[in-house]
Amino acid sequence: RKSLKETLKELIPERKEKFLKLKKNYHNVEIGRITIGSVTTGMRGNKSIFWEGSTVDPNKGITFHGKTIGECQQQLPGDEFGYFHPEAILWYLMTKQIPTSQQVQHLTEELAERGSPKNFPELTSKIIDMLPPDTHPMTQLAIGLASLSRNSKFASNYQRGLISKDHYWEDTLEDSLNLISFLPILTAKIYSKLVNGGKPLGEFSVKNDWTLNICSLLGMSNGVHSSNHCNLNNEQSKDFLSLMRLYTGIHVDHEGGNVSAHATHLVNSALSDPYLSYSSGIMGLAGPLHGLAAQEVVRFLVEMNSRISSPQNTGEIEEYLWNILNSKKVIPGYGHAVLRIPDPRFTTMLKFAQSRTTEFENDENVILMQKLSTVVPDILKEHGKCKNPFPNVDSASGILFHHFGIKDLLFFTVIFGCSRSIGPLTQLVWDRIYGLPIERPKSISLTTMQNLCYQS
Ligand code: CMX
């Protein structure tokens, strides 16, 4: 029975040797071209961030260590519906090895023990309690995560000169596992502040897995210690758990260049601890062009449904969309910086809804979400600006949570933030294993660019 840390220890020598060989002997090999366009269009396509866990192919979408979402669903240990456990993909991202059910079970128990209320830092609870209730949940999450830094083993041992560079990864792993474990309670505190005056909505159990604890603490589980404040019946409570498992499983990582992943990786390169690093990532995820789109999509769907006669009325929908585009706003949930196809994560969430027809058939927002996926692409193509007219991940997710009763729009991106911790924190562990240096790209001024262009 080897823990995740023991398993990693065995893998490190061979992987580190491969990395050091490249670094030493091949540092002059070119992997791309940097142009004026790279600087003026948000570094699109620049291959300059080291990232292991996942890759986004414009025409295939996300793969985790080369495996598609479907392959992960088939191969990683999961629930009765085939939705893999976030703990399973955490193990897989860290080790590049498919875990056994027993390994996932042990990691699940380890995370539950680390994240139990007796271990949750009191200061963080107090800080969240003290924040004005109208503080955006993503701001609360970023503040809560930054406050956990006080408990960072990495920061403490580094300050006291107790760790050498070769061992940075061990404290980074320790902090990362604690951070992931603390997320169910932190998230639930933020939610209960929003909807229940700060009073708990459910309980944590060391017997629950990570996702079940999130559901239970949000009061969305039918267990005896959960308030089930949305009055879900048993079937709905099971569906909600599956949705949470599916959602948190597939949002874990989206290679290294997206704002939240990149920010986490960049800040950690200065050896800021994992809590501060991921807090920075969350601040990036809170932007409307990135994770906050999850909230904007729900606002957009509910608002549109209140203005049109039916979610099936194509003419009215088209007119509504053109009004948005003509007022120079974006259609939330559509477009992507890398993808050029419908986001497979969107398709996976859509399949979830389609496999539960009876549950969703009367939900006008879910019907509109599906309808839009057939109408928006043609409109965006005609509009002619956007490189990818298809739905992205945020198109479907929020509205499915909304269906089950999580109606507070501002909260959706917090659930995204729970899931997204897993990929970037995994990368931090490997960054420290490989001993990556502080990131310091070179900036360039308008005059320098002009000189380069006009003299050439
Ligand atoms: N609606 C209207 N216009 C859009 C659009 C959309 N959904 N997506 C892109 N465009 C516009 C851009 O605003 C840009 O216009 P300008 O030239 O006037 O600035 C033009 O099309 C070209 O943009 P692009 O190269 O296709 O897209 P980017 O790589 O610059 O941006 C993204 C990608 C996601 C920020 C953009 O598509 C967008 O704003 N989408 C809506 C917000 C959203 O859903 N974000 C979530 C993305 C997923 C995530 O990261 O979480």
Residues whose N, C-alpha, C, O or C-beta is under 5 A from the ligand:
A	BS01	CMX	P288 L289 H290 G291 A293 K329 V330 I331 P332 G333 Y334 G335 H336 A337 K385 C386 K387 N388 N392 D394
